[in-house]
Amino acid sequence: MERRTIGAAALSVGAVGLGCMPMSWAYSGSRQRGDESLRALHRALDLGATLLDTADMYGPFTNELLVGRVLKERREDAFVSTKVGLLVGEQHIVANGRPGYVKRACDASLRRLQTDVIDLYQLHRADPEVPVEETWGAMAELVQAGKVRALGLCAVGARGGRRSGGRLYDATIRQLRRVQQVFPVSAVEAELSVWSPEALDALLPWCEQRGVGFLAAMPLGNGFLTGTLTPGEGFEPDDMRARHPRFTAEMMAENQPIVAGLRRVAARHGETVTAAQVALAWVLAQGRHVVPVPGAKQERWVAENAAAAALRLTAQDLAEVAELPAALGSWD
């Protein structure tokens, strides 16, 4: 697989990564597929999809434990990214950016991941009660201690339709400017897909101009852009899509033209090319600093996603995708 470089730390990863969250968090049936998920993780590494993206809150903790079982055997093959800053309670999720907590959480993640160093340690959310510089300073000390190789920040932005002027990620860019004064940001992780392109307005250019890597979260639109979901099929209560405005039966039906457009582009590249691969290739085409991290928990989806790294969209393809209708349904 093609390799891409993330940030000033010059971290080399496969062009397509693997989002590990669905293996144990936020999607129906994710807690019952441990062996299947292990096979998917090994398959990703076999195919060169080296970036494994997890977080301590996924599960909570069980996702890191799962990834750790693979890292114990294949640490040299993998690039591990995990996150800190969110705690899962019985009723809600809260931020914790206190320096002492960050350092304890890192040690706990290292134990679960069965490794002595985290390649990319990301701040999941800034704590409104703690200056972000203090949290970032504690994370920088982890780099200096040799426990972490590089730091990243997860972007905050309400999901909606296409925006203009980059206003969606204004708060994130302000945070980035502040933490850059403390220690270099190597990567930003934010949602980016054909149906959620808002990061293109200001956040993606900000990263490109400063040599910061961009990890594209949810590049397949939580599975919608694969074309494998049926409008009205419903989701289990523990599936995040059950509460997502774009996954009501009405909105899924309204947004089918987006999938149809991706399929038209795919058909020009051969019978085996899928809508999902076109969606990932579109993300890859947004810049050499961009690495999509599609979530998957089955080997076949991991293999399909990895193959997208070899798909090159033409100028006509990109123009056609750009003309697709904006997605309907938002969090606003």
N, C-alpha and C positions, 0 to 999 in steps of 0.2 A: 504494500500500500504506500502511496505517496506520504511523505512526512511533512509536517508543518512545524514552525518554530513559534513558541509562545513567549512574548515579552522580552524584557531586557535581560532576563536570566538565561535566555537562549535555550529554553526547554524544548526538546524535540519529541513530537508525538505523532501518531497516525492521524491522517487528515480527518477521519471520522472516529469519534470516540463512542463510549457506551455509557448511557445514563443508567445507573443501577437502582434508582428509587423504585421502579415498578416491581422489583423482585421481592420487596418486603413492605411496601408502603403506598397508600393512596389509590391503588387499583384493585378491582375485584379479583379474588383468588390469589393475591400476591403472597400471602402467608403460607400457602400450601404447596409451594413449588420449589423447595430448596434444592433438590437434586437437579431439576430441570434448569434452575438458575445457575448452578455450578457449571453445568455443561455449556450454557450460554456464555459464561465468563471465559471459560477455556477456549471456546470457539472464537470469541472476539480477539483474544491474544494470538491465537493461531493465524488469524487473518490480518494481523497488524493493527487492529483497533486497540491501541495500547492505553489510551486514556480511560481510566475507570473512575467515574464521577459518583461519589457517595456523600453521605453526611451523617453526623452522629444522631440527628433527630429522626432519621428514617427508621422506623420500627416502633419506638426509638431503639437505637443501638444495634438491632439485628442485622441491618444492612451492612454495617462495617464488619460485623462478625462473619457474615457470609463472604464478603470480599477478602477478608483476612485468611480464610481457608484456601483461597487460590493464591494469594500473595505468599503464603508460607511455602508453596511449591515453586512459584514462578515469579519471584520478586523482580528479577532482572528483566523480565519481559514486559513489565507493567509500569505505567505512570499513574500514580494514585493521587486523586484530588478528593479531599474531604472538607467538611465545613464545620464551623463553630458559631455559637451566638444565639441559638434558639433552643428553648427547653419545652418539652411536651408535657403538659399537665393533664389532669383528668378532664377538664372542660375546655381548655384553650392552650394556645401556644404563646409563650412570652420570650422576650429577648433578654439576654444576659451578656453584657459586654465588659463586666468587671475584670480587670487584669488577672487577679488571682484565679478566678473561675476559668478564664481562657487557658491559662497554663495547666490547670488540673485537667481540663477537658482534652487538651492536646495529649497529655500523658495517657489518658484513658483511651483515646482513639488509637494511639500507637500500639497499645496492648491488644485492642480488639482487631486491629489490622495486621497484627503479628509482623511488624516491621520496626526498624529503628529510625526511619525518616519518612516524612510525608512530602511528596513532590510539590504539591500545591495546596496550601492551607487557605481556605476562603472564609471571609466573614459573611455569614449567612444573612444577618440583619444587624444594623447598628442599634444599640440600646439607647433609647431616648433619654435615659437617666445617666448615661456615662458619655463624656466627650469622646467622639470617635477616635480622636488622636490618642487617647489613653488606651483604648482597646487595641488599636493598630500598633502602638508602641510595644504592648505585651506580645503581640504576634511577631513583631520584628525581633524581639529578644529570643523567641523560639528559633528563628533563623540563625541568629548569632550562636545559639547553643547547639546547632547542628541537628535539631529535631525536625526542621522544616527547610525545604529548599527555596520556596518562593511563596509570595502572598497574592491572593486574589480577593475580589469583592463581588458579591452578588448584587445585581441591580434591583432597585425597587421601583415599580411602576404599575399603576392600575391598568388592567387589560381593557382594551376597547377596540374601536375601529381605527382606521388610518388617521393619524394626527399630522399636523404640520408644525414646523417651527421647533421641533425637538422638545416641546414642553413636557412630554410624558416623563422624561428622565432627567429633568432639571435637578431634582433633589439628589439623584445619584451622582451627577457630574459635580455638584458642589461637594459631596462627600469625597469623591475621587481627588479633587483639588486639595482638600485638606489633608488626606492621608498621604498623598504624594510628597508632602513636605516632611513627613516622618520617615517613610521607607518606600522604595519603589513598588508600584503596583505592576505585577506581571500579567494579570489576566482579569477580565471582567466577565461574569456570567450573567446573561440576560436572555429572555425569550426572543427568538427570532425565527420566523417562518413565513411562508407565502401568505398565510392568513393573519399573521401578527408581525407586520414589517416595521413597527414603530421605531425600533432601534436604529433604523437606517437614517433617520432624520438628523440626529446629533450624537448619540452615544457611540455608534460604530465609527463615525469619522473622528471623534475625540480619541478613541483607542488607536486608530490607524496613525494619526498624526504623532502620537507619543510612543509608538512601538509597543503598545499593550495588546496582548492577545485577547481574542473575543471567543468565549465558549457559548455557542448558540444552544440555549436550552429549549426544549419542546419544539424542535425543528419540524416535527411531523404533526404539530397541532394536536397533541394529546391523542394521537392515533387517527384523527379525522382525515388527514391528508393521505393516508394509506389507501383510502377507498374501501376498506374492509368492514366498516361499521354501517349498520342498517338503521335509517331513521326510525325512531319509535321502538327500538329493541329494548331500551331501558338499561339501567345500570344498578348494581347492588348499592345499598346505602353507604357502604364504606368506600365506594369509588368516587374520587374527586369530581368526576364528570357528571355525577348525579346532581351536583349543585352548580354546574357550569352553564351559564346562559346560552352558550352556543351548542349545547348538547341536549336541548329539548327537542322533541320530535319535529316541531315546527321549524326551528332554526337549522337543524340538520338537513331537512329537506330544502330549505331556502339556500343553503350553502353548497348544494351538490354541484352547481356550475363550476365551482373552483376545482373540485376533484375531476370533473369531466375535462376541464382545460388541461390539467396535468396529464391526464390519460392521452389526450390528443398529442401532446408533446412527446410522451413516452413512445407512442406508436411509431413515430418517425425514426426512433433509434433501435427498433427491433421488437420482436414479439415478446421477448423475455424481460424487457425493461418495464418497470412499474411506476405508478404515480408517486409512490413513496420515494423512489430513487430520483425522480425528477425534482421533487421537493427538496431533497438533501443536496442535489447538485446545484440547485438555485442558491441555497445557503452557502455552499462552498464557493460559488462564483462571486460572492459579495466582497471577497478580499483574501489575500494570502494569510492574513492574521486570524482568519475565522475557522473555528473547528466545531462542527455540529456534534452534539452529544445526545443522539436519540435514545430514548429509553426503550428497553427490550428485556424480555425474560425468557425467550425461546430461541434456540439455535437458528431456526430458519429465518427469523426476523433479523437476528444479528448478522447473518450471512448476506441477506438482502441489503441491509443498510451499509455494510462494509463495501459491497460492490458498487455503491453509488460514488465512491471515491474515484472510480475510473470513468465515470460518465461525464462527458464534456458537452455542455449546452452551447448551441450556436447563438449568434446574435439574434436570429429569428426566434429561437426558442425563448430567449430572455425577454425579448420584446412582447411575445405572446403571453408569457407569465405576468409581465408588468401590466397587461391590459385586462387581466382577470378581475372580476368584480370584487369589491371589498367585502370581507366577511361581515355577516349580520349577527347581532347578539353581542352584548358587552357586559362588563362588570359594573358599568357606571349607572 
